[in-house]
C-alpha cells in the first residue's frame, strides 16, 4: 500500500497519459507495450515511490532492442488476469481491476 510506479525511457519520465500503446500496472509495476515500434528501442527503468516512507528507489535499466531477423514467433491469444479471489470495496469507493489481452 502507498506504492506508485513510474517508468523512465532513456532517463526521461514516460508520459503514459496520452499513450494508448503503453500501460503501467499500479498493482504490479509492470510496463506493458501493446505493439513495439522502432522508436520504442532504448533503456527502460522502473522507479518505485513510497508515500509513507517519502522515498523513491530506481532499478537498473533494461534495454529493449528489436530483432534483426524478423522472427518473433507466434503467441496464442490469451487473457491474463491476476485478480484476487475476493475483492472488497467500501460502498461508493472505486475499484480498479486490470485485465490484459496477449497474443499475436
Order of alpha helices (4+ residues) and beta strands (2+ residues): beta-beta-beta-beta-beta-beta-beta-beta-beta
